[in-house]
């Protein structure tokens, strides 16, 4: 699996839209740490949830 995320990218979780827009903080293997505007930092396993990358 090739991840198309880089630190600083804006993303959203399609299953938890109420979390708001998040900014990718770090990527380690299949885990992406994202700081969401409404819930703070979350570690997402991209094997389970595919984040939607937003265009600037």
Rosetta blueprint (number, residue, H / E / L):
1 X L
2 X L
3 X L
4 X L
5 X L
6 X L
7 X L
8 X L
9 X L
10 X E
11 X E
12 X E
13 X L
14 X L
15 X L
16 X L
17 X H
18 X H
19 X H
20 X L
21 X L
22 X E
23 X E
24 X E
25 X E
26 X E
27 X E
28 X E
29 X L
30 X L
31 X E
32 X E
33 X E
34 X E
35 X E
36 X E
37 X L
38 X L
39 X L
40 X E
41 X E
42 X E
43 X E
44 X E
45 X E
46 X L
47 X L
48 X L
49 X L
50 X L
51 X L
52 X E
53 X E
54 X L
55 X L
56 X L
